[in-house]
Amino acid sequence: MNIEVSIMLGLNCNFKCSHCLNDSKPGFTDFDLKRCEYEQIVNQILKNKFITKISFSGGEPLLYIDEILFFVNLFYLIIGVCKSG
């Protein structure tokens, strides 16, 4: 059994598309995850040996490159990024 985890990093985006499903926009950081929340996510992932892939979305996930690298450095998993344009 393989499980994919999708993590929404926040709603900050460099675009303000009218068709955006989650109303992401530039400078919108109200829902960004905190460092302690990342640690909680990591702890949950470590407990589940069936997780084989982590994907990231947002807003624009590449605006959160430090957070993505935090996960990449901890796990030997397939990493996916669903980005805008």
N, C-alpha and C positions, 0 to 999 in steps of 0.2 A: 504494500500500500504506500503510495507516494502522496504527500500533501504539499500544496503550494500555499504560502502565506503571502498576502498582499498587504503592504503597509502604506497608508496614506500619510505622507510626511507633513503636510500642511496645505494651506490654500493660497500661499504666495505664488504669483505667476507673473511673467513678464508681458502677458497679453490680457486683454479683457474681452474675450470672445462672447458674442451674444448667445451662442449655442452651448456654452459651458454648462455641464450638468451640475457642478457643485459651486458655481458662482465665484470661482477663483479670480483674483485680480492683483495687480501690482501693489506691493506693500502690505498685503493682507496677511498678517502673522498671528491673528487672534487664536487660531487653532493649531499652531505649531506644537509638535511634541516637545516635551522637556527632556533633559538628559536622564532623569530618574525614570521617565516613562520608557525610554529606549532600553534602559537596564532591565526593566520589568519584561519587556518584549523579549530581550535576549535570554533571560532566565526561562521564559516559557518555551522558547525555541529549543534551548538546550535540553529540556525535559522530554522533548518529543523526537525520537529517532526517525520518524517517518517523514519529517519535513525535509524536502529535497530541493525546494526552490523558493526564493524570496523575490517578490517583485515590488517595485516602488511606484507610487503615483502621487498625485497632488492636485493641485496647482502644477507648477513646473518642477518636477523632482530634481532636475539638475541644479536648481537654486539651493538645494540641500545636499550638495556633494559631500560635505564633511560627514553628514549623518549616514549617507550611503557607504562611504569608505569605512565608517565605524563598523558596519555590519560585514562588509567585505573582508576586513582584517580579522574578524572573529570566526567566520564560518567558511567551510569549503563547500559551498552550495552554488547552484546556478543562480545568478542574479539577473533580474529583468527590470527594465525601466520603461514605463509607459509615459511618454512625454508629449507635450503640446507641439505641434508643427515641427 
